[in-house]
Amino acid sequence: MSVTRIDHLNVTSSEGLIERCRAFYIEVLGLTEGPRPPFRSRGYWLYAGEAPIVHLTIAADERVATNAAPLDHVALACNGLDETLARLEQHAIAHEIDRVPGSDVAQIFLHDPAGVALELNFGK
């Protein structure tokens, strides 16, 4: 497996905070709103040029939205899906795998020892 770059950051919170974040990233930082796959959750993808670098997700559960830290996870673009899955199994690292709707992108979700959520993206 090789990590090639940071892919995006994801902020998850209440609808009100996400709307304020959306305005900040667009109006203050100059990002633009762009296409977002049809995930089960609601939210926005904000782009710097062609890259969706900030993902804003409206929490489905208001209790989670108000009790959790807004930085939900850091995503890393990676190569070597099969090797990565084997390495995670070898080290007994709990993880989940998913696919981005309408694409060939595979995602592995896991936590580092400090509890930071990571999303490893393959196929971008």
C-alpha positions in Angstrom: 0.0 0.0 0.0 1.1 3.5 -0.6 -0.5 6.8 0.5 -0.3 9.3 -2.3 -1.9 12.4 -0.7 -4.5 13.8 1.6 -7.7 13.5 -0.3 -10.2 15.6 1.7 -11.3 16.6 5.2 -14.9 15.9 6.3 -16.8 18.0 8.8 -20.0 16.4 10.2 -22.4 18.4 12.4 -25.9 19.8 12.7 -27.6 21.3 9.6 -27.2 24.8 11.0 -23.5 24.5 11.5 -23.0 22.8 8.2 -24.8 25.7 6.4 -22.5 28.2 8.2 -19.4 26.1 7.3 -20.6 26.0 3.7 -20.9 29.8 3.6 -17.5 30.2 5.2 -15.7 27.9 2.8 -17.4 29.4 -0.3 -17.6 33.1 0.7 -14.4 33.5 2.7 -12.0 30.9 1.3 -13.3 30.9 -2.3 -14.1 27.2 -2.7 -17.0 26.3 -5.1 -19.8 23.8 -4.5 -19.7 20.9 -6.9 -21.0 17.4 -7.6 -21.5 15.0 -4.7 -22.4 11.3 -5.1 -25.8 10.2 -4.0 -24.8 9.1 -0.5 -27.5 8.2 2.1 -26.4 11.3 4.0 -27.0 14.9 3.0 -24.3 17.5 2.6 -22.0 19.3 0.2 -18.7 18.8 -1.6 -16.6 21.9 -1.9 -14.0 22.2 -4.6 -10.6 23.8 -5.0 -10.3 23.7 -8.8 -11.2 20.2 -9.9 -10.6 18.6 -6.4 -13.4 18.1 -3.8 -11.2 18.9 -0.8 -13.9 19.7 1.9 -16.8 17.4 2.5 -19.6 18.8 4.7 -22.0 16.2 6.1 -25.3 16.9 7.9 -25.5 14.5 10.8 -28.5 12.3 10.7 -28.8 12.3 14.5 -29.0 15.7 16.2 -27.6 14.2 19.4 -24.5 13.1 17.5 -24.2 16.4 15.8 -24.1 18.4 19.1 -21.9 16.0 21.1 -19.3 15.1 18.5 -16.2 16.9 17.4 -17.0 18.4 14.0 -13.8 17.1 12.3 -15.2 13.7 11.4 -12.3 12.2 9.5 -9.3 12.7 7.3 -9.2 10.9 3.9 -6.1 9.6 2.2 -5.8 8.7 -1.4 -4.1 5.3 -1.6 -2.9 2.5 -4.0 -3.0 -1.2 -3.3 -6.4 -2.2 -2.0 -5.8 -5.9 -1.7 -2.4 -5.4 0.0 -4.0 -2.9 2.4 -6.9 -5.3 3.3 -4.3 -8.1 3.9 -2.2 -5.8 6.1 -5.2 -4.7 8.2 -6.2 -8.4 8.7 -2.6 -9.3 9.6 -2.6 -6.6 12.3 -6.2 -7.3 13.4 -7.3 -3.7 12.7 -11.0 -3.3 12.8 -12.3 -1.7 9.5 -15.2 -1.4 7.2 -15.1 -1.3 3.4 -17.6 0.5 1.2 -18.0 1.8 -2.4 -18.8 5.3 -3.6 -22.1 5.2 -5.4 -21.8 5.5 -9.2 -18.0 5.1 -9.2 -15.2 2.5 -9.0 -13.8 4.0 -5.8 -13.4 1.6 -2.8 -13.2 3.1 0.7 -11.8 1.6 3.9 -12.8 3.2 7.2 -10.8 2.7 10.3 -9.4 4.5 13.4 -5.8 5.2 14.3 -4.6 4.4 17.9 -5.5 7.9 19.0 -9.1 7.5 17.8 -8.8 9.6 14.7 -11.1 8.3 12.0 -9.4 7.6 8.6 -10.9 7.0 5.2 -8.6 5.3 2.7 -9.7 5.8 -0.9 -8.7 3.5 -3.7 -9.4 3.9 -7.4 -9.4 7.7 -7.7 
